[in-house]
Amino acid sequence: MSSEHVNTGERIGSASRVSLHFSLSLDDGSLIDSNFEQMPATLRIGDGNLPPGFEEHLIGMRAAQTASFTVLPEKAFGQHNPSNIQHIKRKSFAQDMALSEGLVVSFADANRGELPGVIQCIDDDEVTVDFNHPLAGKTLTFKVEIVAVDNSVSEEV
C-alpha cells in the first residue's frame, strides 16, 4: 500500500485533471487499449482531446470509483463518413515509398496540420485512402478506475 493519501472527496468537474486506469473495447469484446497494468493516464477534462461521451461519464466521479459504460459513435469518434475516403493518384506518392494496405500515412491538411490516412487499396494508377478515425462508426465500451482528481488547476486560456 502506498503511504500517499488519496482524497476521495473531490468530484471530477468540467476542468479537472484526472489520473485513471482505463480499458477500451468494441461491441464484440475485442480489447483495443488498456492501461490497467501500467501507470495511470493523466488527462484534462474539457481540453478537447477526449470524446465527449467519455467525458460525460467521468463528470461527478471521485477517486477510487470504478465504472463501465458504453459510448455510441455519435459521442465518440463519429459515424464512418464515405466522403472521407479519397482516391489519390499513385504518382502523388514518392516513387520509392513502399505502400501497402493498412499502412498509416501522414498527409498535410489545408492548414498544414497532420492528417493521418489508412491505405485501403493500391493499383497502378490510384491509391484509396481512408481519412476516417479508425474507431469511427464503432460503439465503444470503457472500464475506468479513477486514481486521483485535481480541481486545483487554474483555468488556462
Order of alpha helices (4+ residues) and beta strands (2+ residues): beta-beta-beta-alpha-beta-beta-beta-beta-beta-beta
